[in-house]
C-alpha cells in the first residue's frame, strides 16, 4: 500500500515533489519507493502520544525529501533568497533577517557528557520570527551582534524548532541593507503568533498563543527549588548546579488548562508567571501548606476565564500534549494590532 504524504502548505508540496523528481533522476529509484523512504524519515521524527495520536513532527515531508536527496549524493543548486516563513514551511536558501534578541552564553552538557557553549539568537523579518543557536566557536559571532543588526544565513533550513545554517555573517554594507527593505526591530514581534493546533504539530517551535484559561487543577501547588539557581529539585538534587541541596526555597506551581478554539491543552504556570499575572505568590505558598482547597478556590477566581497570551512550545509529557510556558501576559491592544499587521496564525 502506497504511503500518502500530508502537506501543510502548497510550498511544502512543491518542495516535496521537486526533490522526489531529483532523487528519481539521480538514482533511478521508482517514485513509490522514494516516497516510502521519505515516509520512513518522517516517521523517525514523529512524536506520538501514548494512544498513538500524532502530536507533531520534527521534519515536514518537504524537509524529509530534501534530507533523502542529500543523503543520496545530491548537490543543491544555487541558493535562492527565502523568508523565515518559507524556511519554516520546508524551503531552503539564503536568509536575510534582523536580530531581535541575543541571549547570554550558557553551558549545555550532552548525553555523551561533553560540555558546550551555546548562545541563542532570535531573528525576524516581515513574515515571522524564529531562533537560531550558535554553538562553541560560533558563539564568537554573537559578540558582534546587537538588536537591530542584520545577518545573512546561507544553506538555511528548519529543523527541531530552530533555524539551521551553513554560514552566518553580519551584513554591514549600507547599500545592501537598503535593498533588503527589512522592517525595524521594533516592528517585528519577538515571537510569532500561532494557534495551539499549529504548535502541537510543530514541537519545539516557540511562539505566542492567545488562549483562555478554562480550568485550574486542584493539586499541591508548592515545588521545592534550588536556593542557588531557582531550578526545581529532584530528590534534593539540582541538575543545573549538579549538587545536592540541603536547604530549599518553596515556590508556586499552578497547572491549568487552556483553550484557544483550535485545541485544549495543559500547561504549568510557574512562580514568576503567577506573580506577574495575579500579583500574588508568596502568600499562596504559605496558604498551600495549610489549606489547598482554599488556594485552589482563590486561583480559580483569579485565573479561570481570563484570556492570556502565553509564550512557549509544545511537548509530550506524562500528561500528554502540553504547552511549556516560558512567559505569559494579558493582551495589550497596541501589541495585538502589531500582530494583526505583521504575523498570521
C-alpha angles and dihedrals in degrees: 000000000000118000114241114219118223118217128197094194142014090246091058090049091051091048092050097052092042091060094040088056091047092050091048091051093044100046106017090233115154114255095243090054091050091052090050091053091048089049090055090054091048091049093052089058096044119113115209135188120236091267092055097257114145110246097178148319131242091207130037120222089256092051092047091051089052090051091051091048092054092043088052090059098265121153121214118243121236108309123251127211113263138180125238090252090054092049091052088051092058103270121129134205144087115339128198114193142160122246111245102170139002117200127216114263114268135186121241124192114205129208090265086061093245116139122222137185115235135185121187119213123191113213129189143182136173092291108042148325131245141164132255124193122219114205131202111316091014089066087077088074090061090064088068095048131089135166111292097027120127123230134190119219119192123197088022120177138150128250138147093007094303140096109248124199147174098221135005129192139166116254111227104159107109094208091053091047092051091054092053094063094201117173118252115268091250090061095053117080112235091231126025119244114245139169119251092244089056093052091049089057092049110047117197093023107126116216144140121267124192106211143148123248102237100175142015111210119228108233143116101304097196127092126182114238135193111262090217105050104005095239120141116265126230112206089338093307124120112210094193093053091033091222144105113256120212096186123048139196116225115222139173124264118180121185114203140171120238133192131188098177094265100065142356119222143162123250137170124235108208127211098273093046094050090051090049094051103040103015094234132095118124091056091054092050090058092043092049090064090055108034122006091178091059093048091049089052092051094047091048091054092047100043114019112101094013119132110227137176109230125197114207150087135261124255140166113250137165086280094054122245111011138174111233102215120207097169141000138188140168114264117270116207095220092051092045089057089054091054092049089053102041110025139041131213 
